[in-house]
Amino acid sequence: MIHPSAIVLGDVVFGDGVEVGPGCVIDGTRGVVSLGAGVKLIASVQLRGPIEIGAGTVVYPFACLGFEPQDVKFDSKGGTLGVKIGSKCIIREHVTVHAASNGKPRATTVGDNCFLMVNAHVGHDAIVQNHVVMVNNTAIGGHAELHERCTVGGGAAIHQFCRVGRLAFVSGVTPISAEVPPFTVVWGRNDLAGLNLVGMRRSGMSRDEITLVRAAFREAIKPNLPLPKTIEILRRLGEKSPAVMEMAEFYATCKRSTARFRSSQRGGDGDDDDGVVV
């Protein structure tokens, strides 16, 4: 169903049951716009191709998806792979997701079942994996990565090229310019405050696996050891734990500095205290 006041231009593909509300503008003149089955554009949504939106995703008023990247090197004549958004996402008011830059190998990507709250921003060439939550007024810079089931609190800002690991939690109004390891909580600028124990439990991670992650955090991460030593310990402990091995590989593939543990943050540094738990 397409409202009479909506504007549809160029190459646009509609799946079954798509709803396009009043005042929406869908511009397929610069690339294909593909809307999967059951996609709902509530009202005053602006889409510019190339963009693909997966089945069942709902987009709220004044979201702008697929427009040119905020990249001074971008040439509008040079082409872009645009934006790819997965299925069953919720894209709230005023969200912006910018297209990939020229010559990049993939689109700016948002995975399945993501919740992008009011005024969230996804920069060009970023990767947002499945089940990610971006709370109001969060922003991730170009080429940043949010890994599966991580949460970024309201007003937080992630520097370009930074990664936030799986099931990590970034607290509100926090600036991040370093890599955030999986399963951790960041509270303050690049400061690790502990483990996201509640998030791990909710994800279905077993008690034994959580125990191994806690032990690895205490031995390898809390002491703020040199990076090679941290990786060595995590790989040794990871022989018994896929989650710990995931942490090891995250550290091993870091191209930037990593967030560091600060005992002054909520929690502490006692032997039985893993800091903040969210």
ZAMARGU-4260 file (C-alpha; in steps of 0.2 Angstrom, whole numbers, plus 5000, padded with zeros to 4 digits):
<rodrens>
0) 5000/5000/5000 | 5007/5017/4995 | 5000/5033/5001 | 4995/5045/4987 | 5006/5059/4995
5) 5022/5047/4994 | 5034/5050/4980 | 5042/5035/4972 | 5056/5038/4958 | 5066/5027/4948
10) 5070/5009/4951 | 5061/5003/4966 | 5056/4985/4970 | 5042/4982/4983 | 5040/4965/4992
15) 5023/4959/4997 | 5013/4969/5009 | 5025/4984/5010 | 5017/5000/5017 | 5023/5017/5012
20) 5015/5031/5023 | 5011/5049/5019 | 5025/5060/5014 | 5038/5047/5011 | 5051/5050/4997
25) 5059/5034/4989 | 5073/5039/4976 | 5078/5025/4965 | 5086/5036/4952 | 5104/5033/4958
30) 5102/5015/4962 | 5089/5001/4966 | 5079/5003/4981 | 5073/4986/4987 | 5060/4984/5001
35) 5057/4967/5008 | 5040/4959/5012 | 5031/4968/5026 | 5042/4983/5027 | 5033/4998/5034
40) 5038/5016/5031 | 5027/5025/5043 | 5027/5043/5037 | 5040/5056/5030 | 5054/5043/5028
45) 5067/5047/5015 | 5076/5033/5006 | 5090/5035/4992 | 5096/5020/4982 | 5106/5009/4981
50) 5098/5003/4997 | 5090/4986/5003 | 5079/4984/5018 | 5075/4967/5024 | 5058/4959/5027
55) 5048/4966/5042 | 5058/4981/5046 | 5049/4996/5052 | 5055/5014/5049 | 5048/5029/5058
60) 5046/5047/5053 | 5060/5058/5047 | 5073/5044/5046 | 5085/5047/5031 | 5093/5031/5024
65) 5105/5029/5010 | 5111/5047/5007 | 5129/5052/5003 | 5142/5049/5016 | 5150/5063/5026
70) 5166/5060/5018 | 5175/5075/5010 | 5183/5063/4997 | 5166/5057/4991 | 5162/5060/4973
75) 5144/5058/4969 | 5149/5053/4951 | 5160/5039/4957 | 5146/5027/4963 | 5142/5019/4980
80) 5136/5002/4985 | 5124/5011/4997 | 5116/5004/5012 | 5110/4986/5017 | 5098/4984/5032
85) 5092/4967/5038 | 5075/4960/5043 | 5065/4964/5058 | 5074/4980/5062 | 5066/4995/5071
90) 5072/5012/5064 | 5066/5026/5075 | 5063/5044/5071 | 5077/5055/5064 | 5089/5040/5062
95) 5103/5042/5048 | 5112/5028/5040 | 5124/5034/5027 | 5130/5026/5011 | 5147/5018/5008
100) 5161/5028/5001 | 5167/5027/4983 | 5176/5011/4978 | 5172/5001/4995 | 5169/4982/4994
105) 5152/4982/5003 | 5138/4993/5008 | 5136/5002/5025 | 5127/4987/5034 | 5114/4985/5048
110) 5110/4967/5052 | 5094/4958/5057 | 5084/4962/5073 | 5093/4979/5077 | 5085/4993/5086
115) 5091/5010/5081 | 5083/5023/5093 | 5079/5041/5090 | 5092/5051/5082 | 5105/5037/5081
120) 5118/5039/5067 | 5127/5025/5057 | 5142/5032/5047 | 5148/5027/5030 | 5155/5010/5028
125) 5151/5005/5046 | 5145/4987/5051 | 5131/4985/5063 | 5129/4966/5066 | 5113/4957/5072
130) 5103/4961/5088 | 5112/4977/5091 | 5104/4991/5101 | 5109/5009/5098 | 5100/5020/5111
135) 5095/5038/5107 | 5108/5051/5100 | 5121/5038/5098 | 5134/5040/5084 | 5146/5028/5076
140) 5159/5035/5064 | 5164/5029/5047 | 5171/5011/5046 | 5166/5007/5064 | 5159/4990/5069
145) 5146/4985/5082 | 5147/4967/5085 | 5132/4955/5088 | 5121/4959/5103 | 5131/4974/5109
150) 5122/4989/5116 | 5128/5007/5115 | 5120/5019/5128 | 5112/5035/5124 | 5123/5049/5118
155) 5138/5038/5116 | 5150/5042/5102 | 5161/5028/5093 | 5176/5035/5084 | 5179/5029/5066
160) 5187/5012/5063 | 5183/5007/5081 | 5175/4990/5085 | 5164/4986/5100 | 5164/4967/5103
165) 5150/4955/5105 | 5139/4957/5120 | 5149/4972/5126 | 5140/4987/5134 | 5145/5005/5131
170) 5137/5016/5145 | 5128/5032/5140 | 5137/5048/5135 | 5153/5039/5133 | 5166/5044/5120
175) 5175/5029/5113 | 5191/5030/5103 | 5198/5013/5107 | 5193/4995/5104 | 5180/4988/5116
180) 5183/4969/5119 | 5168/4957/5119 | 5158/4954/5135 | 5164/4970/5144 | 5157/4986/5150
185) 5164/5003/5146 | 5161/5017/5158 | 5170/5033/5154 | 5182/5037/5140 | 5189/5020/5135
190) 5188/5014/5153 | 5184/4996/5156 | 5173/4994/5171 | 5170/4976/5171 | 5160/4962/5163
195) 5142/4962/5156 | 5136/4947/5166 | 5118/4951/5164 | 5120/4952/5145 | 5129/4936/5144
200) 5116/4927/5155 | 5102/4934/5144 | 5111/4928/5128 | 5110/4910/5134 | 5128/4908/5138
205) 5131/4894/5150 | 5136/4896/5168 | 5152/4887/5165 | 5156/4898/5150 | 5153/4914/5160
210) 5164/4907/5174 | 5178/4905/5162 | 5176/4922/5154 | 5177/4929/5172 | 5193/4920/5176
215) 5200/4926/5159 | 5195/4944/5163 | 5204/4943/5180 | 5220/4935/5174 | 5222/4943/5157
220) 5213/4960/5156 | 5212/4967/5173 | 5231/4968/5176 | 5233/4979/5160 | 5247/4968/5154
225) 5256/4971/5137 | 5245/4966/5123 | 5256/4951/5117 | 5255/4944/5135 | 5236/4947/5136
230) 5234/4938/5119 | 5245/4923/5125 | 5235/4921/5141 | 5218/4922/5133 | 5223/4909/5120
235) 5229/4897/5133 | 5213/4899/5143 | 5203/4899/5127 | 5207/4881/5124 | 5193/4877/5136
240) 5181/4891/5131 | 5175/4897/5114 | 5170/4914/5122 | 5188/4917/5129 | 5195/4912/5112
245) 5184/4925/5104 | 5191/4938/5116 | 5209/4932/5111 | 5206/4934/5093 | 5198/4951/5096
250) 5213/4957/5104 | 5224/4949/5091 | 5216/4958/5077 | 5215/4975/5085 | 5222/4989/5074
255) 5219/5003/5087 | 5222/5003/5106 | 5210/4994/5117 | 5200/5000/5132 | 5209/4998/5148
260) 5203/4992/5166 | 5201/5006/5178 | 5199/5001/5196 | 5192/5019/5200 | 5177/5015/5189
265) 5162/5007/5197 | 5166/4990/5205 | 5184/4989/5211 | 5199/4978/5209 | 5196/4966/5223
270) 5200/4947/5219 | 5181/4943/5219 | 5175/4959/5210 | 5174/4960/5191 | 5168/4978/5192
275) 5152/4984/5184 | 5139/4971/5179 | 5125/4977/5168
</rodrens>
